[in-house]
Amino acid sequence: MTSVRAAALIVLATVAVALSGCSTGPLDATQSGGTPAKPVALLTVLPSPGSLRGVPAATADAPALQRAFTGPEDDQLAGRIRDRAPSAAAVRSWRGPRGGFLVAAVSVWDSHIVATGVGSDLATMLAEKGGAAWTPSDVPGSRGARVEDPARREIRLAYSVGPNSLYVRATGPVPDETVTKTLRRMIEALAGEAG
C-alpha cells in the first residue's frame, strides 16, 4: 500500500513539474495567466492563401476588432469589446478575385475564460442568424459556426490558448480548407512564439 501511494506521489510530482514548464495556457483556477501573443507579429507570418491578396497586419482598436469578428459595424458589440479591454489586438485581411473575403484576428484578454468566450459568443451570434455550429475535425478544440446559403455564406472559427483568442472569418467563395489552414497556421505560429 505504501509503495502504491509513493508511486502515485511520484507520478503527480512529475506531472506538476511538466505543467509548470508550460506557460502558454492558463495558470490558475481563475483561468488567468499564460503567455500573451504578439498579435501583429503572429499575423505577419501568415502567407496569402491561394488567390487571396491583402494588406499587412495592423493593430486593431475595438471597432476594427468588431468588424473583423462580425462584419458590418455594430456599435453595441464594439462597446462590449472596449469594455472587456483586450490588452493587444491585430487584424489582417485578404480579398479574392471572385468576391471572397478572409480576415484573421489575434486578441489578448485578461483570462482564458474571456478569450474562449470571444469565439464561442460570436459563433453563437452567427447560429442565431440561421447558421449552424461548426467544429472541423482537423482543428480540434476550435469553436465555430457557418451559414451555407451561397447568397450569404459565412464561416467563423476561433481557438483560444491562455489569454489569446485566434479568430478567422470568411465570406463568399472561400474554401473551408483555407479557413482551417489559416487557423492551424496561427496556432502553430503561436506555439513557436511561446517556445
C-alpha positions as semicolon CSV with decimal commas, in nm:
position;residue;x (nm);y (nm);z (nm)
1;M;0,000;0,000;0,000
2;T;0,283;0,239;0,087
3;S;0,469;0,167;-0,239
4;V;0,148;0,234;-0,440
5;R;0,099;0,566;-0,261
6;A;0,467;0,658;-0,316
7;A;0,439;0,571;-0,686
8;A;0,124;0,786;-0,715
9;L;0,300;1,080;-0,549
10;I;0,595;1,047;-0,788
11;V;0,359;1,049;-1,088
12;L;0,176;1,356;-0,953
13;A;0,503;1,536;-0,887
14;T;0,624;1,456;-1,240
15;V;0,301;1,592;-1,389
16;A;0,327;1,907;-1,176
17;V;0,685;1,968;-1,289
18;A;0,590;1,912;-1,654
19;L;0,297;2,150;-1,630
20;S;0,499;2,419;-1,458
21;G;0,714;2,449;-1,770
22;C;0,413;2,521;-1,993
23;S;0,345;2,893;-1,991
24;T;0,111;2,930;-2,290
25;G;-0,203;2,812;-2,108
26;P;-0,400;2,916;-1,800
27;L;-0,202;2,909;-1,479
28;D;-0,465;2,907;-1,204
29;A;-0,825;2,825;-1,116
30;T;-0,947;3,164;-1,243
31;Q;-0,804;3,073;-1,585
32;S;-0,568;3,369;-1,582
33;G;-0,203;3,372;-1,680
34;G;-0,030;3,225;-1,980
35;T;0,194;3,387;-2,237
36;P;0,033;3,676;-2,426
37;A;0,067;3,669;-2,804
38;K;0,228;3,941;-3,013
39;P;-0,070;3,989;-3,248
40;V;0,091;4,183;-3,536
41;A;0,396;3,955;-3,543
42;L;0,182;3,643;-3,532
43;L;-0,038;3,757;-3,823
44;T;0,262;3,875;-4,025
45;V;0,395;3,521;-4,061
46;L;0,078;3,406;-4,243
47;P;0,119;3,364;-4,619
48;S;-0,153;3,493;-4,852
49;P;-0,378;3,189;-4,906
50;G;-0,433;3,076;-5,265
51;S;-0,556;3,358;-5,490
52;L;-0,643;3,584;-5,195
53;R;-0,441;3,904;-5,161
54;G;-0,444;4,157;-4,880
55;V;-0,280;4,422;-4,671
56;P;-0,023;4,381;-4,391
57;A;-0,134;4,305;-4,036
58;A;-0,215;4,609;-3,824
59;T;-0,309;4,678;-3,463
60;A;-0,684;4,694;-3,407
61;D;-0,898;4,904;-3,176
62;A;-1,241;4,785;-3,058
63;P;-1,435;4,890;-3,373
64;A;-1,175;4,731;-3,605
65;L;-1,176;4,412;-3,400
66;Q;-1,557;4,405;-3,404
67;R;-1,564;4,440;-3,784
68;A;-1,313;4,154;-3,812
69;F;-1,528;3,938;-3,584
70;T;-1,872;4,003;-3,736
71;G;-1,853;4,224;-4,047
72;P;-2,088;4,525;-4,055
73;E;-2,037;4,796;-3,793
74;D;-2,205;4,718;-3,464
75;D;-2,153;4,994;-3,207
76;Q;-2,303;4,785;-2,926
77;L;-2,065;4,492;-2,986
78;A;-1,769;4,729;-3,030
79;G;-1,863;4,881;-2,692
80;R;-1,867;4,535;-2,531
81;I;-1,523;4,464;-2,676
82;R;-1,398;4,801;-2,547
83;D;-1,541;4,721;-2,201
84;R;-1,361;4,386;-2,195
85;A;-1,040;4,577;-2,274
86;P;-0,815;4,349;-2,478
87;S;-0,454;4,432;-2,394
88;A;-0,345;4,383;-2,756
89;A;-0,516;4,304;-3,086
90;A;-0,437;4,295;-3,456
91;V;-0,620;4,214;-3,778
92;R;-0,514;4,103;-4,125
93;S;-0,747;4,058;-4,422
94;W;-0,744;3,928;-4,780
95;R;-0,979;3,952;-5,079
96;G;-1,023;3,711;-5,366
97;P;-1,091;3,770;-5,737
98;R;-1,444;3,626;-5,714
99;G;-1,552;3,829;-5,410
100;G;-1,423;3,604;-5,134
101;F;-1,306;3,771;-4,815
102;L;-1,091;3,630;-4,533
103;V;-0,993;3,804;-4,211
104;A;-0,778;3,679;-3,925
105;A;-0,764;3,841;-3,582
106;V;-0,547;3,783;-3,277
107;S;-0,650;3,938;-2,948
108;V;-0,514;3,913;-2,594
109;W;-0,755;3,922;-2,298
110;D;-0,724;3,916;-1,921
111;S;-0,809;3,545;-1,891
112;H;-0,854;3,222;-2,082
113;I;-1,225;3,229;-1,999
114;V;-1,271;3,562;-2,180
115;A;-1,052;3,451;-2,473
116;T;-1,262;3,136;-2,514
117;G;-1,587;3,329;-2,476
118;V;-1,492;3,563;-2,760
119;G;-1,503;3,280;-3,013
120;S;-1,799;3,088;-2,879
121;D;-2,013;3,401;-2,828
122;L;-1,950;3,522;-3,183
123;A;-2,018;3,177;-3,328
124;T;-2,347;3,167;-3,137
125;M;-2,442;3,502;-3,286
126;L;-2,397;3,357;-3,636
127;A;-2,601;3,049;-3,541
128;E;-2,883;3,278;-3,430
129;K;-2,885;3,429;-3,781
130;G;-2,964;3,098;-3,950
131;G;-2,622;2,940;-3,921
132;A;-2,515;2,618;-3,757
133;A;-2,234;2,521;-3,521
134;W;-1,918;2,403;-3,697
135;T;-1,616;2,236;-3,539
136;P;-1,385;2,100;-3,809
137;S;-1,213;1,775;-3,717
138;D;-0,875;1,897;-3,841
139;V;-0,869;2,178;-3,581
140;P;-0,954;2,001;-3,253
141;G;-1,067;2,235;-2,977
142;S;-1,184;2,505;-3,217
143;R;-1,528;2,662;-3,195
144;G;-1,713;2,785;-3,498
145;A;-2,030;2,840;-3,691
146;R;-2,128;2,871;-4,055
147;V;-2,403;2,983;-4,289
148;E;-2,420;2,764;-4,602
149;D;-2,660;2,973;-4,813
150;P;-2,442;3,082;-5,110
151;A;-2,602;3,428;-5,111
152;R;-2,477;3,498;-4,758
153;R;-2,214;3,229;-4,698
154;E;-2,006;3,299;-4,388
155;I;-1,772;3,096;-4,169
156;R;-1,641;3,189;-3,825
157;L;-1,381;2,979;-3,645
158;A;-1,200;3,051;-3,318
159;Y;-0,942;2,888;-3,095
160;S;-0,803;3,007;-2,763
161;V;-0,473;2,942;-2,588
162;G;-0,413;3,101;-2,250
163;P;-0,528;3,464;-2,273
164;N;-0,514;3,461;-2,655
165;S;-0,803;3,437;-2,897
166;L;-0,724;3,334;-3,255
167;Y;-1,010;3,403;-3,493
168;V;-1,079;3,356;-3,865
169;R;-1,387;3,471;-4,057
170;A;-1,462;3,418;-4,425
171;T;-1,742;3,528;-4,655
172;G;-1,818;3,436;-5,013
173;P;-1,633;3,168;-5,211
174;V;-1,350;3,096;-4,968
175;P;-1,294;2,719;-4,927
176;D;-1,336;2,561;-4,583
177;E;-0,978;2,434;-4,611
178;T;-0,848;2,792;-4,641
179;V;-1,021;2,884;-4,316
180;T;-0,898;2,579;-4,125
181;K;-0,545;2,603;-4,266
182;T;-0,522;2,971;-4,168
183;L;-0,629;2,892;-3,812
184;R;-0,388;2,596;-3,789
185;R;-0,102;2,818;-3,906
186;M;-0,192;3,073;-3,640
187;I;-0,192;2,803;-3,371
188;E;0,149;2,677;-3,491
189;A;0,290;3,031;-3,505
190;L;0,168;3,100;-3,151
191;A;0,330;2,778;-3,028
192;G;0,655;2,882;-3,196
193;E;0,630;3,232;-3,048
194;A;0,585;3,088;-2,698
195;G;0,861;2,828;-2,744
